[in-house]
Amino acid sequence: MKQGGCSRWLEEAGKRQASWQLVFVLATTVAMIPFLIGCASSPMVGSSPSLVDQPRLEVTPSSVNFSSAIVGVQTSQTLKLSNTGEAALTVTGVIASGAGLSINGFSGSTLLSPGTSSTLTVNFTPKATGTFTGSVSVLTNTPSVTAALPVSGDVANANLAISVGPSSLSFGTVTAGKTASQNVKLTNTGNTDVTVSSIKVSGTGFSVTGWSSAVQLEPSQSTTVDVQFDPKNSGNYTGSLIVVSDASDSSVAVPLSGVVASASQVISVGPSSLSFGTVTAGKTISQNVTLTNTGNTDVTVSSVKVSGTGFSLSGWSSPVQLAASQSIAVNVQFDPKASGSYSGSLMVASDASDSSVAVPLSGAVAPAAAAPSAAHSVALAWDASSSAVSGYNVYRGGASNGPFTKLNGALVADLKFTDTSVTAGTTYYYVTTAVDSSGVESVYSNTAPAVVP
């Protein structure tokens, strides 16, 4: 006898009956004999328990919903067909039921080996508004392995709407030759795509930049358009921005306006004059002059110069361009070397209407005070008054007839006084007075000259 069968051990208890099947073949006779394994035995009579692997179909998602669908607008969802069984499976058909439903990506027959998957697309192009119900059925070569998915949706009419903001555009007053720009925002406020086919402007001095061709906007999507105002001459200007699209309001106009003032190049220089007062020889004093563009367009300061002995500029390099309302400070220094009165000018040259502005400069220098000579002094002495006195005052002058200046602070009780604040080569004249207990002061005494060598 020759063994011509096979044997199989099923490891997963509960899925299939645990048994050994021995088939012995002799000529054309088949004999079934009982076999014992574990704690169970059964006679294998007729057909043995099925050991054939089965396919299993899984479809994800398990339902399809087309929310916020639009009449006439196609939307799509993807289905994934997976074989999660242990035997091969052939998908033989996919049927979509319901007005506007269709299948894309299924070739007519798809083989799914165990553990593999395939995808297809369910398309929905609604025909009418309202609540939609339908289904998608998946058929296979195994009649017991199929799938049916419910399809639902809410369908509304298409609303093609676009908003353009702001509703008008004013550029205010600008200077001739200057370019001003502002943005206009286009927004799809409907529930389906809107195509903006063209944007145009009318009116002298107005133009659009950054726009080249049609733009499609999805719902809630926005885009901006840059509108420029570039007038060449003074005056009042008006125009329009025209937005053309396939929205319900197919043409939207935005009024444009602007005023152009003549260019005014004016520069102010302040203060109008600069005085440094009286300073000491050898000392440097500085003050600022401010240049301000008081016109409405740029001014170029080509040079700033000073004239006059003792005057100079610090930290200036030219040329300098000042925008409207812009200022710059110029530092002027006064650094005289000798005593005397000084005058000069600060000259500002620019392309303003007043192309040359002069600022007068002035200052004086006093000679340095000579320090008192400690090597010289004048000793004074006088006779006592014939009356009772509390003390004496000492006076000095530059001439014999005065005027005289008192030298002492408190009354001098002695009959002598030393003047130490004298200068060599100078002649001084001295007088004294007597003061009684009531504070009454006498007339000057006779004058006593003193020559300091």
TIVOVEX-725151 format. One record per residue (C-alpha): residue number from 1; residue in three letters; x, y, z. Coordinates in steps of 0.25 Angstrom, whole numbers, plus 2048, in hexadecimal, padded with zeros to 3 digits. Example, Ala and Ser with C-alpha at 12.3 -4.5 7.8 and 13.67 -1.06 7.14 Angstrom:
2
+-----+-----+-----+-----+-----+
:   k :   r :  c1 :  c2 :  c3 :
+-----+-----+-----+-----+-----+
:   1 : ALA : 831 : 7EE : 81F :
:   2 : SER : 837 : 7FC : 81D :
+-----+-----+-----+-----+-----+
// end
This chain:
453
+-----+-----+-----+-----+-----+
:   k :   r :  c1 :  c2 :  c3 :
+-----+-----+-----+-----+-----+
:   1 : MET : 800 : 800 : 800 :
:   2 : LYS : 805 : 80E : 7FC :
:   3 : GLN : 802 : 81A : 804 :
:   4 : GLY : 7FC : 825 : 7FA :
:   5 : GLY : 7F5 : 82F : 803 :
:   6 : CYS : 7FA : 83B : 80C :
:   7 : SER : 7F9 : 840 : 81A :
:   8 : ARG : 7F6 : 84D : 821 :
:   9 : TRP : 7F7 : 853 : 82F :
:  10 : LEU : 7ED : 85E : 832 :
:  11 : GLU : 7F4 : 867 : 83D :
:  12 : GLU : 7E8 : 870 : 840 :
:  13 : ALA : 7DE : 869 : 848 :
:  14 : GLY : 7D0 : 86D : 846 :
:  15 : LYS : 7D2 : 870 : 837 :
:  16 : ARG : 7D2 : 862 : 832 :
:  17 : GLN : 7D1 : 854 : 838 :
:  18 : ALA : 7DE : 84F : 83E :
:  19 : SER : 7E1 : 842 : 837 :
:  20 : TRP : 7EA : 83A : 82E :
:  21 : GLN : 7E4 : 835 : 821 :
:  22 : LEU : 7EC : 829 : 81B :
:  23 : VAL : 7E7 : 824 : 80D :
:  24 : PHE : 7ED : 817 : 808 :
:  25 : VAL : 7EB : 815 : 7F9 :
:  26 : LEU : 7EC : 806 : 7F4 :
:  27 : ALA : 7E8 : 806 : 7E5 :
:  28 : THR : 7DA : 80D : 7E5 :
:  29 : THR : 7D5 : 809 : 7F3 :
:  30 : VAL : 7D5 : 814 : 7FE :
:  31 : ALA : 7D4 : 80F : 80C :
:  32 : MET : 7D0 : 818 : 818 :
:  33 : ILE : 7D6 : 814 : 825 :
:  34 : PRO : 7D4 : 81A : 833 :
:  35 : PHE : 7E0 : 822 : 839 :
:  36 : LEU : 7E1 : 827 : 847 :
:  37 : ILE : 7E8 : 834 : 84B :
:  38 : GLY : 7E8 : 83B : 858 :
:  39 : CYS : 7DA : 838 : 85F :
:  40 : ALA : 7D1 : 837 : 853 :
:  41 : SER : 7CF : 82D : 848 :
:  42 : SER : 7C5 : 82C : 83D :
:  43 : PRO : 7C3 : 823 : 832 :
:  44 : MET : 7C6 : 82A : 824 :
:  45 : VAL : 7BA : 825 : 81D :
:  46 : GLY : 7B5 : 82C : 810 :
:  47 : SER : 7BC : 839 : 80E :
:  48 : SER : 7C6 : 83E : 819 :
:  49 : PRO : 7C5 : 84C : 81F :
:  50 : SER : 7C8 : 858 : 816 :
:  51 : LEU : 7D6 : 85D : 816 :
:  52 : VAL : 7D5 : 867 : 80A :
:  53 : ASP : 7DB : 875 : 80D :
:  54 : GLN : 7D0 : 880 : 80C :
:  55 : PRO : 7D1 : 88E : 806 :
:  56 : ARG : 7CC : 89A : 80E :
:  57 : LEU : 7C8 : 8A8 : 808 :
:  58 : GLU : 7C9 : 8B5 : 810 :
:  59 : VAL : 7C5 : 8C2 : 80A :
:  60 : THR : 7CA : 8CF : 811 :
:  61 : PRO : 7C3 : 8D8 : 814 :
:  62 : SER : 7B6 : 8D0 : 816 :
:  63 : SER : 7AD : 8DC : 811 :
:  64 : VAL : 7AF : 8E8 : 808 :
:  65 : ASN : 7A9 : 8F6 : 80B :
:  66 : PHE : 7AA : 902 : 802 :
:  67 : SER : 7A7 : 90D : 80B :
:  68 : SER : 7A5 : 91B : 806 :
:  69 : ALA : 7A4 : 916 : 7F7 :
:  70 : ILE : 7A1 : 920 : 7EC :
:  71 : VAL : 797 : 91E : 7E0 :
:  72 : GLY : 7A0 : 91B : 7D4 :
:  73 : VAL : 7AD : 91B : 7DB :
:  74 : GLN : 7B4 : 90E : 7DC :
:  75 : THR : 7BA : 909 : 7EA :
:  76 : SER : 7C2 : 8FC : 7EC :
:  77 : GLN : 7C5 : 8F2 : 7F7 :
:  78 : THR : 7CF : 8E7 : 7F7 :
:  79 : LEU : 7CB : 8D8 : 7FB :
:  80 : LYS : 7D5 : 8CE : 7FF :
:  81 : LEU : 7D2 : 8BF : 7FC :
:  82 : SER : 7DB : 8B6 : 805 :
:  83 : ASN : 7DC : 8A6 : 805 :
:  84 : THR : 7DE : 8A3 : 814 :
:  85 : GLY : 7DB : 894 : 812 :
:  86 : GLU : 7E4 : 888 : 80F :
:  87 : ALA : 7E0 : 886 : 800 :
:  88 : ALA : 7E1 : 88E : 7F4 :
:  89 : LEU : 7D5 : 896 : 7F0 :
:  90 : THR : 7D1 : 89C : 7E3 :
:  91 : VAL : 7C8 : 8A9 : 7E3 :
:  92 : THR : 7BF : 8A7 : 7D7 :
:  93 : GLY : 7B6 : 8B3 : 7D7 :
:  94 : VAL : 7B4 : 8C1 : 7DE :
:  95 : ILE : 7A6 : 8C6 : 7DC :
:  96 : ALA : 7A2 : 8D5 : 7E0 :
:  97 : SER : 793 : 8D7 : 7E2 :
:  98 : GLY : 78D : 8E5 : 7E3 :
:  99 : ALA : 78C : 8F1 : 7D9 :
: 100 : GLY : 799 : 8F8 : 7D8 :
: 101 : LEU : 7A2 : 8EC : 7DE :
: 102 : SER : 7AD : 8E6 : 7D5 :
: 103 : ILE : 7B9 : 8DD : 7D8 :
: 104 : ASN : 7C7 : 8E0 : 7D3 :
: 105 : GLY : 7D4 : 8D8 : 7D4 :
: 106 : PHE : 7CE : 8CA : 7D2 :
: 107 : SER : 7D2 : 8C2 : 7C6 :
: 108 : GLY : 7C7 : 8B7 : 7C6 :
: 109 : SER : 7CF : 8AC : 7CE :
: 110 : THR : 7D9 : 8AE : 7D9 :
: 111 : LEU : 7E0 : 8A3 : 7E0 :
: 112 : LEU : 7E3 : 8A5 : 7EE :
: 113 : SER : 7ED : 89B : 7F4 :
: 114 : PRO : 7EC : 899 : 804 :
: 115 : GLY : 7F1 : 8A5 : 80B :
: 116 : THR : 7F0 : 8AE : 7FF :
: 117 : SER : 7E7 : 8BA : 7FB :
: 118 : SER : 7E2 : 8C3 : 7F0 :
: 119 : THR : 7DC : 8D0 : 7EF :
: 120 : LEU : 7D1 : 8D7 : 7E6 :
: 121 : THR : 7CA : 8E4 : 7E6 :
: 122 : VAL : 7BB : 8E7 : 7E8 :
: 123 : ASN : 7B7 : 8F4 : 7E1 :
: 124 : PHE : 7AB : 8FC : 7E4 :
: 125 : THR : 7A5 : 906 : 7DA :
: 126 : PRO : 797 : 90A : 7E0 :
: 127 : LYS : 78C : 90D : 7D7 :
: 128 : ALA : 782 : 913 : 7E1 :
: 129 : THR : 782 : 91A : 7EF :
: 130 : GLY : 77E : 913 : 7FB :
: 131 : THR : 782 : 906 : 803 :
: 132 : PHE : 788 : 8FB : 7FB :
: 133 : THR : 789 : 8EC : 7FD :
: 134 : GLY : 78F : 8E2 : 7F5 :
: 135 : SER : 799 : 8D6 : 7F6 :
: 136 : VAL : 7A5 : 8CF : 7F1 :
: 137 : SER : 7A6 : 8C0 : 7F0 :
: 138 : VAL : 7B2 : 8B7 : 7EE :
: 139 : LEU : 7B1 : 8AA : 7E8 :
: 140 : THR : 7BB : 89F : 7E8 :
: 141 : ASN : 7BE : 891 : 7E2 :
: 142 : THR : 7B9 : 88B : 7EF :
: 143 : PRO : 7AA : 88E : 7F1 :
: 144 : SER : 7AA : 88E : 800 :
: 145 : VAL : 7B5 : 898 : 800 :
: 146 : THR : 7AF : 8A6 : 7FC :
: 147 : ALA : 7AD : 8B4 : 802 :
: 148 : ALA : 7A2 : 8BF : 801 :
: 149 : LEU : 7A6 : 8CD : 805 :
: 150 : PRO : 79B : 8D8 : 808 :
: 151 : VAL : 79E : 8E5 : 801 :
: 152 : SER : 797 : 8F2 : 806 :
: 153 : GLY : 799 : 901 : 804 :
: 154 : ASP : 793 : 90F : 805 :
: 155 : VAL : 792 : 916 : 7F8 :
: 156 : ALA : 790 : 925 : 7F7 :
: 157 : ASN : 78F : 92E : 7EA :
: 158 : ALA : 79D : 935 : 7E6 :
: 159 : ASN : 79F : 943 : 7EB :
: 160 : LEU : 7AA : 94A : 7E4 :
: 161 : ALA : 7AD : 957 : 7EB :
: 162 : ILE : 7B9 : 960 : 7ED :
: 163 : SER : 7BB : 96C : 7F6 :
: 164 : VAL : 7C5 : 977 : 7F2 :
: 165 : GLY : 7CA : 980 : 7FD :
: 166 : PRO : 7CB : 98B : 800 :
: 167 : SER : 7BF : 990 : 7F8 :
: 168 : SER : 7C7 : 99C : 7F4 :
: 169 : LEU : 7D5 : 9A0 : 7F4 :
: 170 : SER : 7DB : 9AE : 7F7 :
: 171 : PHE : 7E9 : 9B2 : 7F6 :
: 172 : GLY : 7E8 : 9BF : 7FD :
: 173 : THR : 7F1 : 9CA : 7F9 :
: 174 : VAL : 7FF : 9C6 : 7F3 :
: 175 : THR : 80A : 9CD : 7EC :
: 176 : ALA : 80C : 9CE : 7DD :
: 177 : GLY : 816 : 9C3 : 7D9 :
: 178 : LYS : 814 : 9BB : 7E5 :
: 179 : THR : 80E : 9AD : 7E5 :
: 180 : ALA : 803 : 9A9 : 7EF :
: 181 : SER : 7FD : 99B : 7F0 :
: 182 : GLN : 7F2 : 994 : 7F7 :
: 183 : ASN : 7EC : 986 : 7F7 :
: 184 : VAL : 7DE : 981 : 7F3 :
: 185 : LYS : 7DA : 973 : 7F9 :
: 186 : LEU : 7D2 : 969 : 7F1 :
: 187 : THR : 7CB : 95E : 7F9 :
: 188 : ASN : 7C2 : 953 : 7F5 :
: 189 : THR : 7B6 : 953 : 7FE :
: 190 : GLY : 7AE : 949 : 7F7 :
: 191 : ASN : 7AE : 939 : 7F8 :
: 192 : THR : 7B5 : 935 : 7EC :
: 193 : ASP : 7C1 : 93A : 7E3 :
: 194 : VAL : 7C1 : 948 : 7DD :
: 195 : THR : 7CA : 94B : 7D1 :
: 196 : VAL : 7CE : 95A : 7D0 :
: 197 : SER : 7D1 : 95C : 7C2 :
: 198 : SER : 7D6 : 96A : 7C1 :
: 199 : ILE : 7DA : 976 : 7C9 :
: 200 : LYS : 7DB : 984 : 7C2 :
: 201 : VAL : 7DC : 992 : 7C6 :
: 202 : SER : 7D7 : 99F : 7C0 :
: 203 : GLY : 7DC : 9AD : 7C2 :
: 204 : THR : 7E9 : 9B5 : 7C0 :
: 205 : GLY : 7F4 : 9B2 : 7CA :
: 206 : PHE : 7EE : 9A4 : 7CF :
: 207 : SER : 7F3 : 997 : 7CC :
: 208 : VAL : 7F3 : 988 : 7D1 :
: 209 : THR : 800 : 980 : 7D5 :
: 210 : GLY : 802 : 971 : 7D7 :
: 211 : TRP : 7F6 : 96D : 7CF :
: 212 : SER : 7F8 : 965 : 7C3 :
: 213 : SER : 7ED : 95B : 7C0 :
: 214 : ALA : 7E0 : 954 : 7C5 :
: 215 : VAL : 7E0 : 94F : 7D3 :
: 216 : GLN : 7D7 : 945 : 7D9 :
: 217 : LEU : 7D3 : 947 : 7E8 :
: 218 : GLU : 7CE : 93B : 7F0 :
: 219 : PRO : 7C3 : 93E : 7FB :
: 220 : SER : 7C8 : 948 : 805 :
: 221 : GLN : 7D5 : 94A : 7FE :
: 222 : SER : 7DA : 958 : 7FB :
: 223 : THR : 7E5 : 95F : 7F2 :
: 224 : THR : 7EA : 96D : 7F2 :
: 225 : VAL : 7EB : 977 : 7E7 :
: 226 : ASP : 7F5 : 983 : 7E8 :
: 227 : VAL : 7F0 : 990 : 7E2 :
: 228 : GLN : 7FA : 99B : 7E0 :
: 229 : PHE : 7F8 : 9AA : 7DE :
: 230 : ASP : 803 : 9B0 : 7D6 :
: 231 : PRO : 7FF : 9BE : 7D1 :
: 232 : LYS : 808 : 9C7 : 7C9 :
: 233 : ASN : 801 : 9D5 : 7CB :
: 234 : SER : 7FA : 9DC : 7D6 :
: 235 : GLY : 7EA : 9DB : 7D7 :
: 236 : ASN : 7DF : 9D2 : 7DB :
: 237 : TYR : 7DE : 9C4 : 7D5 :
: 238 : THR : 7D3 : 9B9 : 7D5 :
: 239 : GLY : 7D2 : 9AB : 7CF :
: 240 : SER : 7CC : 99D : 7D1 :
: 241 : LEU : 7D1 : 98F : 7D4 :
: 242 : ILE : 7C9 : 985 : 7CD :
: 243 : VAL : 7C9 : 976 : 7D2 :
: 244 : VAL : 7C2 : 96C : 7C8 :
: 245 : SER : 7BF : 95E : 7CC :
: 246 : ASP : 7B5 : 953 : 7CB :
: 247 : ALA : 7AE : 956 : 7D8 :
: 248 : SER : 7A0 : 95B : 7D8 :
: 249 : ASP : 7A4 : 969 : 7D8 :
: 250 : SER : 7AD : 967 : 7CC :
: 251 : SER : 7B3 : 975 : 7CC :
: 252 : VAL : 7B7 : 97D : 7D8 :
: 253 : ALA : 7BC : 98C : 7D8 :
: 254 : VAL : 7C4 : 992 : 7E2 :
: 255 : PRO : 7C5 : 9A2 : 7E1 :
: 256 : LEU : 7D3 : 9A7 : 7E2 :
: 257 : SER : 7D7 : 9B6 : 7E5 :
: 258 : GLY : 7E4 : 9BE : 7E8 :
: 259 : VAL : 7E9 : 9CC : 7E9 :
: 260 : VAL : 7F6 : 9D1 : 7E4 :
: 261 : ALA : 7FD : 9DD : 7EA :
: 262 : SER : 808 : 9E5 : 7E3 :
: 263 : ALA : 816 : 9E1 : 7E8 :
: 264 : SER : 81B : 9EB : 7F2 :
: 265 : GLN : 829 : 9EB : 7F6 :
: 266 : VAL : 82B : 9F3 : 802 :
: 267 : ILE : 836 : 9F3 : 80D :
: 268 : SER : 836 : 9FA : 81A :
: 269 : VAL : 842 : 9FD : 822 :
: 270 : GLY : 841 : A01 : 831 :
: 271 : PRO : 845 : A09 : 839 :
: 272 : SER : 846 : A14 : 82E :
: 273 : SER : 852 : A19 : 835 :
: 274 : LEU : 85D : A13 : 83F :
: 275 : SER : 863 : A1B : 84A :
: 276 : PHE : 86E : A15 : 853 :
: 277 : GLY : 86E : A20 : 85C :
: 278 : THR : 87B : A24 : 863 :
: 279 : VAL : 885 : A18 : 866 :
: 280 : THR : 893 : A16 : 86B :
: 281 : ALA : 89E : A16 : 861 :
: 282 : GLY : 8A3 : A07 : 85F :
: 283 : LYS : 895 : A01 : 862 :
: 284 : THR : 88D : 9FA : 858 :
: 285 : ILE : 87D : 9FD : 858 :
: 286 : SER : 874 : 9F5 : 84F :
: 287 : GLN : 865 : 9F7 : 84B :
: 288 : ASN : 85C : 9F0 : 841 :
: 289 : VAL : 854 : 9F5 : 835 :
: 290 : THR : 848 : 9ED : 830 :
: 291 : LEU : 845 : 9EB : 822 :
: 292 : THR : 837 : 9E6 : 81F :
: 293 : ASN : 830 : 9E2 : 812 :
: 294 : THR : 822 : 9EA : 813 :
: 295 : GLY : 81E : 9E7 : 805 :
: 296 : ASN : 817 : 9DA : 800 :
: 297 : THR : 822 : 9D4 : 7F8 :
: 298 : ASP : 830 : 9D0 : 7FA :
: 299 : VAL : 83B : 9DB : 7FC :
: 300 : THR : 84A : 9D9 : 7F9 :
: 301 : VAL : 853 : 9E1 : 802 :
: 302 : SER : 85F : 9E2 : 7F9 :
: 303 : SER : 869 : 9EA : 802 :
: 304 : VAL : 86A : 9F1 : 810 :
: 305 : LYS : 875 : 9FA : 812 :
: 306 : VAL : 87A : A05 : 81C :
: 307 : SER : 882 : A12 : 81A :
: 308 : GLY : 888 : A1A : 825 :
: 309 : THR : 894 : A19 : 82E :
: 310 : GLY : 892 : A0F : 83A :
: 311 : PHE : 886 : A08 : 834 :
: 312 : SER : 886 : 9FA : 82F :
: 313 : LEU : 87D : 9EE : 82C :
: 314 : SER : 87D : 9E0 : 833 :
: 315 : GLY : 878 : 9D3 : 82E :
: 316 : TRP : 872 : 9D8 : 821 :
: 317 : SER : 874 : 9D1 : 813 :
: 318 : SER : 86C : 9D4 : 807 :
: 319 : PRO : 863 : 9D2 : 7FF :
: 320 : VAL : 857 : 9CE : 808 :
: 321 : GLN : 849 : 9CB : 803 :
: 322 : LEU : 83D : 9CF : 80C :
: 323 : ALA : 830 : 9C9 : 80A :
: 324 : ALA : 823 : 9D2 : 80D :
: 325 : SER : 823 : 9D6 : 81C :
: 326 : GLN : 831 : 9D0 : 81E :
: 327 : SER : 83B : 9D8 : 826 :
: 328 : ILE : 84A : 9D7 : 828 :
: 329 : ALA : 853 : 9DF : 832 :
: 330 : VAL : 860 : 9E6 : 82E :
: 331 : ASN : 86A : 9E9 : 839 :
: 332 : VAL : 871 : 9F6 : 839 :
: 333 : GLN : 87D : 9F9 : 841 :
: 334 : PHE : 884 : A06 : 846 :
: 335 : ASP : 892 : A04 : 84A :
: 336 : PRO : 899 : A12 : 84A :
: 337 : LYS : 8A8 : A13 : 84E :
: 338 : ALA : 8A8 : A22 : 852 :
: 339 : SER : 89F : A2C : 858 :
: 340 : GLY : 896 : A35 : 850 :
: 341 : SER : 889 : A35 : 849 :
: 342 : TYR : 886 : A2A : 83E :
: 343 : SER : 87C : A29 : 833 :
: 344 : GLY : 879 : A1F : 827 :
: 345 : SER : 86E : A17 : 820 :
: 346 : LEU : 869 : A09 : 81E :
: 347 : MET : 865 : A07 : 810 :
: 348 : VAL : 85B : 9FB : 80C :
: 349 : ALA : 85A : 9F8 : 7FD :
: 350 : SER : 84F : 9EE : 7F8 :
: 351 : ASP : 845 : 9EC : 7ED :
: 352 : ALA : 83A : 9F2 : 7F5 :
: 353 : SER : 833 : 9FF : 7EF :
: 354 : ASP : 83C : A07 : 7F8 :
: 355 : SER : 848 : A00 : 7F3 :
: 356 : SER : 852 : A08 : 7FC :
: 357 : VAL : 84F : A0C : 80B :
: 358 : ALA : 859 : A14 : 814 :
: 359 : VAL : 859 : A13 : 823 :
: 360 : PRO : 861 : A1F : 829 :
: 361 : LEU : 86B : A1A : 834 :
: 362 : SER : 871 : A23 : 83F :
: 363 : GLY : 879 : A22 : 84C :
: 364 : ALA : 883 : A2A : 854 :
: 365 : VAL : 88F : A26 : 85C :
: 366 : ALA : 893 : A2D : 869 :
: 367 : PRO : 8A2 : A2D : 86D :
: 368 : ALA : 8A5 : A23 : 878 :
: 369 : ALA : 8A6 : A2B : 886 :
: 370 : ALA : 8B4 : A2D : 88B :
: 371 : ALA : 8B6 : A25 : 898 :
: 372 : PRO : 8B9 : A2E : 8A4 :
: 373 : SER : 8C8 : A2F : 8A7 :
: 374 : ALA : 8CB : A29 : 8B5 :
: 375 : ALA : 8D9 : A30 : 8B5 :
: 376 : HIS : 8D3 : A3E : 8B6 :
: 377 : SER : 8CB : A45 : 8C1 :
: 378 : VAL : 8C8 : A53 : 8C7 :
: 379 : ALA : 8C9 : A55 : 8D6 :
: 380 : LEU : 8C1 : A61 : 8DB :
: 381 : ALA : 8C1 : A68 : 8E8 :
: 382 : TRP : 8BA : A75 : 8ED :
: 383 : ASP : 8B8 : A7D : 8FA :
: 384 : ALA : 8AD : A7A : 904 :
: 385 : SER : 8A0 : A83 : 903 :
: 386 : SER : 89E : A8E : 90D :
: 387 : SER : 890 : A88 : 910 :
: 388 : ALA : 88C : A7B : 916 :
: 389 : VAL : 88A : A71 : 90B :
: 390 : SER : 887 : A62 : 90A :
: 391 : GLY : 891 : A60 : 8FE :
: 392 : TYR : 895 : A64 : 8F0 :
: 393 : ASN : 892 : A61 : 8E1 :
: 394 : VAL : 89D : A61 : 8D7 :
: 395 : TYR : 899 : A64 : 8C8 :
: 396 : ARG : 8A1 : A63 : 8BB :
: 397 : GLY : 8A0 : A6A : 8AE :
: 398 : GLY : 8A7 : A6B : 8A0 :
: 399 : ALA : 8A7 : A7A : 8A0 :
: 400 : SER : 8A9 : A85 : 8AB :
: 401 : ASN : 89B : A89 : 8AA :
: 402 : GLY : 895 : A7C : 8AA :
: 403 : PRO : 88C : A74 : 8A9 :
: 404 : PHE : 891 : A6C : 8B5 :
: 405 : THR : 88D : A5E : 8B9 :
: 406 : LYS : 88D : A59 : 8C7 :
: 407 : LEU : 898 : A4E : 8CA :
: 408 : ASN : 895 : A49 : 8D8 :
: 409 : GLY : 889 : A41 : 8DC :
: 410 : ALA : 888 : A43 : 8EB :
: 411 : LEU : 88C : A50 : 8F1 :
: 412 : VAL : 89B : A52 : 8F3 :
: 413 : ALA : 89F : A54 : 902 :
: 414 : ASP : 8AD : A57 : 900 :
: 415 : LEU : 8B4 : A63 : 8F9 :
: 416 : LYS : 8BA : A5B : 8EE :
: 417 : PHE : 8B5 : A52 : 8E2 :
: 418 : THR : 8BD : A4A : 8D8 :
: 419 : ASP : 8B7 : A49 : 8C9 :
: 420 : THR : 8BC : A3C : 8C3 :
: 421 : SER : 8B3 : A3C : 8B7 :
: 422 : VAL : 8BC : A45 : 8AE :
: 423 : THR : 8C2 : A44 : 8A1 :
: 424 : ALA : 8D0 : A48 : 89D :
: 425 : GLY : 8D2 : A55 : 895 :
: 426 : THR : 8C5 : A5B : 89A :
: 427 : THR : 8C2 : A67 : 8A2 :
: 428 : TYR : 8B8 : A67 : 8AD :
: 429 : TYR : 8B1 : A72 : 8B5 :
: 430 : TYR : 8AC : A6F : 8C4 :
: 431 : VAL : 8A3 : A76 : 8CE :
: 432 : THR : 89E : A73 : 8DB :
: 433 : THR : 891 : A76 : 8E3 :
: 434 : ALA : 88E : A75 : 8F2 :
: 435 : VAL : 881 : A6E : 8F7 :
: 436 : ASP : 87B : A71 : 905 :
: 437 : SER : 873 : A68 : 90E :
: 438 : SER : 866 : A6D : 907 :
: 439 : GLY : 86B : A68 : 8FA :
: 440 : VAL : 86D : A76 : 8F5 :
: 441 : GLU : 879 : A77 : 8EB :
: 442 : SER : 881 : A83 : 8E9 :
: 443 : VAL : 885 : A8A : 8DC :
: 444 : TYR : 892 : A84 : 8D4 :
: 445 : SER : 89F : A88 : 8DA :
: 446 : ASN : 8AA : A8E : 8D1 :
: 447 : THR : 8AE : A85 : 8C5 :
: 448 : ALA : 8BB : A7D : 8C6 :
: 449 : PRO : 8C1 : A78 : 8B9 :
: 450 : ALA : 8C9 : A6B : 8B8 :
: 451 : VAL : 8D1 : A67 : 8AC :
: 452 : VAL : 8D3 : A58 : 8AA :
: 453 : PRO : 8E0 : A55 : 8A3 :
+-----+-----+-----+-----+-----+
// end
